[in-house]
Amino acid sequence: MKKITGMQIFTNLTKDFIKTGFDGFELHPCKVLNGVDSILAEHEYIEQCEPNEVEFWSVYVHLVGAGLDCIADCENEQQAKNLIAFLEGLIRNFKSG
């Protein structure tokens, strides 16, 4: 199996997002819920929640005209904020380089 670096993943994602058009990142508190689908199969799904109900924080890229796409889940809000700051710095360097 070929090992792919985080920078390669970021570069590929950034190219895709630039083609689609994106204008920033968002973070939201999330939790896992259990549900039953139309064929009565149980499954888990993720839903945004209030901060007092949070199990983890998700980082989303905001795609122009296409809504949000989750790109990472973080253990706490500070990790999510740090990730966004890191990505914004990489994007500034990517665009200027």
C-alpha positions in Angstrom: 0.0 0.0 0.0 1.3 3.4 -0.9 1.7 5.8 2.0 0.1 9.2 1.5 1.2 12.2 3.5 -1.1 14.6 5.2 0.1 17.3 2.9 -0.7 15.2 -0.2 -4.2 14.7 1.1 -4.6 18.4 1.9 -3.3 19.4 -1.6 -5.8 17.1 -3.3 -8.7 18.3 -1.2 -7.7 21.9 -1.7 -7.6 21.5 -5.5 -11.1 19.8 -5.4 -12.5 22.6 -3.1 -11.0 25.3 -5.3 -12.7 23.8 -8.3 -16.0 23.6 -6.5 -15.5 26.9 -4.7 -15.3 27.3 -1.0 -15.4 30.3 1.3 -14.4 29.0 4.7 -14.6 26.5 7.5 -17.2 26.0 10.2 -17.1 23.9 13.4 -20.1 22.4 15.1 -20.8 20.4 18.2 -22.0 16.9 17.3 -23.3 13.7 18.9 -24.0 10.2 17.8 -27.7 9.1 17.7 -29.2 5.7 17.1 -32.0 5.4 14.6 -34.0 3.0 12.5 -34.2 3.4 8.7 -37.1 2.6 6.3 -36.3 -1.2 6.4 -36.2 -1.2 10.2 -32.4 -1.6 10.3 -30.7 0.1 13.3 -27.9 2.4 12.6 -26.0 5.3 14.1 -25.9 8.7 12.6 -24.3 12.0 13.5 -26.3 15.1 14.3 -25.3 18.7 15.2 -26.3 19.4 18.8 -26.1 22.0 21.5 -22.7 22.5 23.1 -24.0 21.1 26.4 -24.8 17.8 24.6 -21.5 17.5 22.6 -19.6 14.3 22.1 -17.1 15.7 19.6 -16.6 18.7 17.4 -16.8 18.4 13.6 -14.9 20.7 11.2 -16.7 21.4 7.9 -15.6 23.2 4.7 -18.3 25.5 3.3 -18.7 24.7 -0.4 -20.2 27.6 -2.4 -23.7 26.6 -3.5 -23.3 23.1 -2.2 -23.5 23.4 1.6 -21.1 21.8 4.1 -18.8 18.9 3.8 -17.3 17.4 7.0 -13.6 17.0 6.8 -12.6 16.1 10.4 -13.9 15.2 13.9 -12.1 16.5 16.9 -12.2 15.6 20.6 -12.9 19.1 21.7 -13.7 22.6 20.5 -10.1 23.9 20.9 -8.7 21.1 18.7 -11.3 22.0 16.0 -10.4 25.7 16.2 -6.7 24.8 16.0 -7.3 22.7 12.9 -9.2 25.5 11.2 -6.4 27.9 12.0 -3.9 25.5 10.6 -5.9 24.9 7.4 -6.4 28.6 6.8 -2.7 29.1 7.1 -2.0 26.3 4.6 -4.5 27.8 2.2 -2.9 31.2 2.4 0.5 29.7 1.6 -1.0 27.5 -1.1 -2.7 30.4 -2.9 0.4 32.7 -2.6 2.8 30.0 -3.7 
